[in-house]
C-alpha cells in the first residue's frame, strides 16, 4: 500500500535562482547537492518539515513546459501552512508575487497561489493539521 508522497521532481531553467528560491525563500532544508558531470546537471535534494522532499534538477536547455492555459498533467504543487497571512507576507517581502487569498468553497479553508522562478504554479493551503 502507498504510504505517502516521497518526493516531487522539478526541472529548473536556472539552477542557482531556483536553489535560492526553494531553500532561502521557501525554507526547504538542503539534504544533498550533487553535480552529475556526465549529464552536465545538478540534483539538489530538499526536505520539508514533514519529511517529504523535492528533487531539483538542472539540465542544459530544458524545454519550457506550458502551464497557462491549464493543460493535462500535474496542475500545481500545494504546501500546507499554519499561518497563511504570515507566509504570504514573507513571500511578498522577498519580492514574490502572490495572488489574493481565496476561500475553498467546500472546506472553508483559505488558500492562495504564487509561482516559482520557472512559473510552476505553487499553492499555499492554510491547514491546522488537516
N, C-alpha and C positions, 0 to 999 in steps of 0.2 A: 504494500500500500504506500501511496505517496505520503510523505511526512511534512512537506512544505516546499517552498522555493529556496533552492540553494544559492543560485546567482542569476543575475541578468548580465548579458554581454552587450557592450556598446562599442561601436567603432567610431572613432572621432576623426575630425579633419586636422586639428591642431592639438597634438598631444599635451604640450605644456599648458595651453589655455584650459583644456578640459581637465587635466590633472588638478590645476589650481581650483577650478570651479567645484569639482566633486570633493576635494579634500579641504581646501581653505574656506570656501563659501558654504557648502552644504555640511561640512564637518565629518565626512566619512573618514574612517581610520585607514591608513595605508598599511596593508599586511605584507605585500611583496611587490617589488618592481623589477621586471626583467626585460632586458633588451635581447631580442632574438635576431641575431646577426643574419642568419640565413633568410629571414623574411624582411629584414630592414624594418622591424616592428617592435614596439614596446607592448608589454602586457602588464597592467597595473591591477593588483587585487586590492579592493576596498571593502571595508566591513561597516555595516550599520550596527547600531546598538543591540538589535535583536539577533545579531549574528548572521543575518542574510548578507549577501555580497553582490558587488558589482565588479565585473571584469571590464576594464577599459583598455581597448586595443587601438593601436595606430598602425596604419598601413600606408604605403606610398600611393597617393592619388586614389582614395576610395571613391566610388561613385556616390553622388548625392541621392539620398532616399527621400522621396516626396512624402510630406506629411499634411500638406494642405492642397487641395481639399482632402478630407479624410479618405484613406484608401484601405484596401484589405491588409490584414496583418496586425501586428501589435499596435494598439491605439495610443496608449500612453503608459507611463510608469507612475504609480501613486505612492507617496510617502506618508506615513502616519505621523502626526504631530499632536502634542498635547495642547499647545497654546498657539493657535493659528495666527492671531494678530501679532504676537511676538516674533514668530518666524518670518512672517511677511515683512515686518519692519526690518528684520535682519537682512533679508534679501534685498530690499529696496535700498538699504544703507550701503550695500555693495554694488549698486548700480544695476541690479537685476529687475527687469520689468515684470510686474505681477498683475494678473487680471483682477477685476473686482471680485470680492468674496461672494459666493453664492451659497444657497441652502439646498441640500438634496431633498427633493420633494417626497421621497419615500422614507428616508431615515431621519430627516430633520437635522442632519449633521452639516456643518459648514465646510466648504472646500474652495480651492482656487487653483488656477493653472499658471505656470511660467514655463520657460524653455531653457534648455542647456545651450552651450555655445554653438551647437550644431542644429539648433531649433527642434530638438527632440522634445515633444510635449511632456511635461512633468506636472504632477498634481500634488498638492498638499491637502490632506484629509484630516480634519480635526477629530481625534479619537481619544477617548478616555479609557483605553484598554480594550475596546471592541473594534 
